[in-house]
Amino acid sequence: MKKNDINIIVDQNTSDTTKEKRDTGYLFQLLMKQRKGEENASRIAELKDKKLLTVEEAAELFGIGRTKIRELTSGDDCPFVLWIGGHRKIKREEFEKYVMDQFSI
């Protein structure tokens, strides 16, 4: 029996209601992915306008892990970190220049 034969048997034994629910679920998932993609694009555009980013925002914007960003910003002479009390903020423009000049992080 071929793979296609199995699909035909399953489809023949599936009621129309089950097929409709499965199709509706699939369409719902596609719509949610599309909406999430639009929200992500909007979020990225919003982050590109900010001057100071949290570690989480920098990770989201640059696609670098939070742990790696914390590691990069831990040095006392780091030019792209601003400490506000115990909170670190990433200077977006300086960090972007740093990332673009690196071969590997």
N, C-alpha and C positions, 0 to 999 in steps of 0.2 A: 504494500500500500504506500503510495506517495504522500508527501506532505500536503499537496493540494487536495487529495482524496479525503484526508482527515478534516480539512477545513470545510469541505462540502458537507460531510456527515454532521459536523458540529452545527453548521448553519441550517441544515435541514431540521435538526432537532431543537433548534432555538425558536422560541415563540417570537412573534412580531413585537410584543411588548418588551421582551428582553433585549431584542435588537435595537429598539427605539431608545431604551434606557442607556444601552452601551453607546450608541451614536450620540445621544444628548450629552453623556458624560464626557465623551471625547471632544465634542465641540466646546463644552464648558472649559475643559482644560486648555484648549487652544486659545480661547478668549482670555483666560486668566494669564497665560504666558504672554500674550500680546499686551495686555494691560500692564503687566509687570515690566515688560520691556519699555513701554512708554513711561512708566513711573521712574524706572532706572535712568532713562535718558534725561528726564526732567530733573532728577536728583543730581546727576552728574553736572548738568548745566548750572544748577544752583551752587554746587560745590566749587566749580571753576571761578565763580564770582567772589568767593570768600577769600579774605586775606589770611586769616588764621584758621587752621583746621585742627580738630581733635585727632588723636591717633587713629580712631575708627574711621573718621571721614577721609583722612589721608590714605588709609588702606583701601577704602572703597574707590577713591578717585584714581589712585595710581596702580591698583592691582597688586599691591605688595602686602604681605602679611603684617599684622599688628605687632607681632613679636620682633620681626625684622626692623620695623620702624622704631620701636622702642630701643632696640640694640643700636641703631644708627644715631639716635638722638641722645644717648646716654652720656656721651663725652662732654666735658666741661667747655670745650672749644667748638662745639657744633654750631655752625653758622645759621642753621635753619630751624632752630628750636628756641622757643620763648617760654621760660618757666614763669608761671603765675601761681605763686605759692607752691604747692606740691603738684600742680597740674601743668602738663606740657602741652604747648600749642605748636603746631607745625606752620612755619612761614611758607605758605604755598608756593610763591614765586621762586624763592631761594631753593626750596626742596625740588621743585620741578627742574631748575637749572642743574642741580646736583645729579638728579636721576638721569637727565639727558646726557650728561658728560661721562657717565659710568659705562664701562663695558660689561660689568657683572656686579651684582649686589648680593 
